[in-house]
Amino acid sequence: MNAPDRLPDAGHADISIVASTPDVARQVAEVLRRCFTSTEQRSFPVDPHGGTRLQLTVDTTRAAEPARTWLESSAEKDRPRTEG
């Protein structure tokens, strides 16, 4: 993870997942890893009751299905249409 005052590299996103249990945080991270290439996750306790903060960085330039399809279709919608 990058320091809070430093932005991640272009095309990357630093993600912090805060959940009531480690299992819930891991489930969310697994969904993200199925869509994007990511770094190894790191988790930290949040409180004495089992809360967890899990951190990872995803590379949006190396998206897998279904994220690739969704990102491509979203980008097409954002492009100005040309009449021809």
Residue frames as qw, qx, qy, qz and C-alpha x, y, z in Angstrom:
[[0.000, 0.889, 0.458, 0.000, 0.00, 0.00, 0.00],
 [0.370, 0.507, -0.029, 0.778, 1.08, 3.50, -0.65],
 [0.184, -0.237, -0.464, 0.833, 1.39, 6.20, 1.98],
 [0.173, 0.720, 0.627, -0.241, -1.90, 8.13, 2.37],
 [0.089, 0.824, -0.044, -0.558, -0.42, 11.27, 0.78],
 [0.056, -0.391, 0.734, 0.553, 0.88, 9.41, -2.29],
 [0.772, 0.318, 0.009, -0.550, -1.41, 8.37, -5.13],
 [0.795, -0.038, 0.588, 0.146, -1.13, 4.86, -6.57],
 [0.238, -0.201, 0.642, 0.701, 0.42, 4.36, -10.00],
 [0.481, 0.255, -0.238, -0.804, -1.73, 5.18, -13.03],
 [0.667, 0.045, -0.623, -0.406, -4.38, 2.52, -13.58],
 [0.445, -0.093, -0.824, 0.338, -4.14, 1.23, -10.01],
 [0.462, -0.633, -0.080, -0.616, -6.43, 1.70, -7.01],
 [0.153, 0.164, -0.813, 0.537, -5.59, 1.20, -3.34],
 [0.619, -0.416, -0.417, -0.520, -8.53, -0.44, -1.58],
 [0.029, -0.195, 0.768, -0.610, -9.25, -0.74, 2.11],
 [0.597, -0.346, -0.594, -0.414, -12.03, -3.11, 3.18],
 [0.162, -0.252, 0.657, -0.692, -13.34, -2.79, 6.74],
 [0.667, -0.208, -0.581, -0.418, -15.55, -5.66, 7.89],
 [0.674, -0.559, 0.215, -0.433, -16.89, -7.18, 11.09],
 [0.872, -0.268, 0.402, 0.075, -14.92, -10.41, 10.53],
 [0.204, -0.511, 0.666, 0.503, -11.84, -11.49, 8.56],
 [0.427, 0.244, 0.846, 0.207, -13.96, -13.90, 6.50],
 [0.328, 0.839, 0.398, -0.171, -16.25, -11.14, 5.26],
 [0.009, -0.843, 0.325, 0.427, -13.27, -8.97, 4.29],
 [0.336, -0.272, 0.817, 0.381, -11.66, -11.92, 2.44],
 [0.466, 0.508, 0.724, 0.042, -14.89, -12.61, 0.53],
 [0.259, 0.923, 0.108, -0.263, -15.01, -9.03, -0.75],
 [0.149, -0.699, 0.576, 0.396, -11.31, -9.14, -1.68],
 [0.491, 0.032, 0.837, 0.239, -11.88, -12.40, -3.57],
 [0.461, 0.750, 0.470, -0.064, -14.55, -10.77, -5.74],
 [0.102, 0.926, -0.216, -0.293, -12.15, -7.92, -6.56],
 [0.329, -0.483, 0.744, 0.325, -9.34, -10.38, -7.38],
 [0.573, 0.336, 0.737, 0.124, -11.64, -12.21, -9.82],
 [0.380, 0.882, 0.278, -0.032, -12.10, -8.93, -11.69],
 [0.216, 0.924, -0.290, 0.127, -8.64, -7.34, -11.44],
 [0.736, 0.182, -0.446, 0.475, -5.02, -8.31, -10.99],
 [0.416, -0.862, 0.031, -0.288, -4.10, -7.39, -7.43],
 [0.180, 0.560, -0.695, 0.413, -1.31, -7.34, -4.91],
 [0.470, -0.190, -0.822, 0.259, -1.15, -9.67, -1.94],
 [0.408, -0.749, -0.236, -0.466, -3.74, -8.60, 0.59],
 [0.307, 0.138, -0.649, 0.683, -2.79, -7.52, 4.09],
 [0.482, -0.662, -0.447, -0.359, -5.18, -7.50, 7.01],
 [0.165, 0.255, -0.528, 0.793, -5.09, -5.75, 10.36],
 [0.231, -0.547, -0.770, 0.234, -7.34, -5.99, 13.41],
 [0.047, -0.606, -0.195, -0.770, -9.66, -3.00, 13.80],
 [0.487, -0.549, 0.244, -0.635, -11.03, -3.65, 17.28],
 [0.182, -0.301, 0.894, -0.278, -10.97, -6.32, 20.01],
 [0.693, 0.200, 0.479, -0.501, -14.31, -7.74, 18.78],
 [0.680, 0.140, 0.677, 0.245, -12.95, -9.24, 15.56],
 [0.430, 0.870, 0.093, -0.222, -13.25, -6.33, 13.13],
 [0.712, -0.096, 0.418, 0.556, -10.74, -6.41, 10.29],
 [0.308, 0.846, -0.146, -0.410, -9.25, -3.93, 7.82],
 [0.785, 0.081, 0.492, 0.367, -7.94, -5.61, 4.69],
 [0.143, 0.823, -0.212, -0.506, -5.82, -3.67, 2.19],
 [0.696, 0.111, 0.574, 0.417, -4.87, -4.47, -1.39],
 [0.132, 0.587, -0.272, -0.751, -4.04, -2.68, -4.63],
 [0.710, 0.412, 0.571, 0.024, -5.82, -3.57, -7.88],
 [0.188, -0.288, 0.514, 0.785, -4.56, -2.99, -11.42],
 [0.546, 0.565, 0.397, -0.474, -7.49, -1.74, -13.49],
 [0.352, 0.631, -0.496, -0.481, -5.43, -1.93, -16.69],
 [0.219, 0.201, -0.947, -0.120, -5.39, -5.72, -16.37],
 [0.632, -0.019, 0.350, -0.691, -9.06, -6.42, -15.80],
 [0.075, 0.014, 0.985, 0.155, -10.48, -9.90, -16.17],
 [0.427, -0.354, -0.558, -0.617, -14.01, -10.86, -17.15],
 [0.255, 0.739, 0.582, 0.226, -16.59, -9.67, -16.22],
 [0.222, -0.772, -0.087, 0.589, -14.96, -6.38, -15.23],
 [0.288, -0.177, 0.521, 0.784, -13.27, -6.00, -18.63],
 [0.075, 0.505, 0.733, 0.449, -16.60, -6.17, -20.47],
 [0.189, -0.849, -0.460, 0.177, -18.23, -3.75, -18.05],
 [0.326, -0.630, 0.115, 0.696, -15.33, -1.28, -18.19],
 [0.248, 0.021, 0.615, 0.748, -15.21, -1.38, -21.99],
 [0.006, -0.648, -0.687, -0.330, -18.95, -0.82, -22.34],
 [0.266, -0.833, -0.300, 0.382, -18.84, 2.01, -19.78],
 [0.328, -0.420, 0.303, 0.790, -16.01, 3.69, -21.68],
 [0.171, 0.309, 0.693, 0.629, -17.99, 3.46, -24.93],
 [0.121, -0.806, -0.579, -0.027, -20.95, 5.22, -23.28],
 [0.333, -0.767, -0.075, 0.543, -18.68, 8.05, -22.09],
 [0.386, -0.079, 0.467, 0.792, -17.19, 8.70, -25.54],
 [0.349, 0.526, 0.074, -0.772, -18.81, 11.49, -27.55],
 [0.666, 0.382, 0.633, 0.099, -20.75, 10.20, -30.51],
 [0.036, -0.399, 0.411, 0.819, -19.78, 11.35, -33.94],
 [0.676, 0.535, 0.360, -0.357, -22.33, 11.62, -36.70],
 [0.199, -0.423, 0.675, 0.571, -21.21, 10.29, -39.97]]
